[in-house]
């Protein structure tokens, strides 16, 4: 039962609950709009030609062009681009192409910006800042594969810092390459040990690679620095679930609940874990709370009732169904009404209210002759009543419904075994295995085949 419920946990709320998307990390703007600041303009122009290996020089005439452009770029970058573009030639400094690229980037014309960054690089192949800004442009456009070579070239040219390593990691992570992203995030954190974005990116990599202990340890550090950030507690709870440390996951989730920061997903995960711990009443209380959320998926709501039924928590199923009907009574579809009738009939059968259960199931079948769940329940009822002929009729009807074909074949085979009709049971189990192989069915089939051989001898 532990593995079965845990599988439900991991396929239900937990699978989408707080694992952050690959878009962990802040994308910093190219630069602030400081062109109206004379000191900034002076520093910007003065930087050209100082580092002659990684930055192009500019002539005195080109310096005059910069001065002219700087007078308007702060107020009207489009006008600045129009002034600068005609001054650029195949012989002019790469600094002009780079500046025009920056202006286009600033006004959101990323295609023109990329084109001019590439021209600057063609003129001056070691232009570190052009590589860096082109990489950032591609990152902001979500073109991560294109960004990587430019960011890596920047680092090769001596531009490695926390932000650059972080952006390299960010690109790898968005491309699904957690193993490549992880060392880059670690380098970023070496330069910027308190940068939360890079720490969160490293945690994402660790989670993706199922290195849960390291993720939990890093989250401990972040939680100490950010005790009011409930999302960190939720993410750590997800890591605890990943390593099947459910007690500590519950502690985190209950702490978030006490902070009033719970979400639909975190409540669902907490309730699922309580189900795994056989704490059905606690689980029910929380499941009922999830019904108050407008975004609750109906299929998920029905799955909750089915899980309660699977573990035989019949009182909890009844309470949950009553609340579900009250919450959604005005908007239930025909299909949902039939699902509820099936569940109610299942509860009635479990509580030995068989006449009531069969009436409900017959009502379902009249409205939906191909309702496999109802057909299976009716077949099982007739089997228990030793009305085998009637049971076979309903098992065979359920076998003709795609959603219940395999389960109907297996249950039908079990009834045949109880009647010592081993050869027929073998045929049914073989059909089931052809459609959907299951380990426990394979074992059961082998036992039935042995019984069939023994009976023939």
Helices and strands as residue ranges (DSSP letters): H 2-11, G 13-16, H 38-46, H 60-73, H 77-85, H 94-106, H 110-123, H 128-140, H 144-154, I 155-159, H 162-174, H 178-191, H 196-208, H 212-225, H 230-242, H 246-258, H 264-276, H 280-290, H 298-310, H 314-328, H 334-350, H 354-367, H 372-384, H 388-399, G 402-404, H 405-418, H 422-435, H 439-456
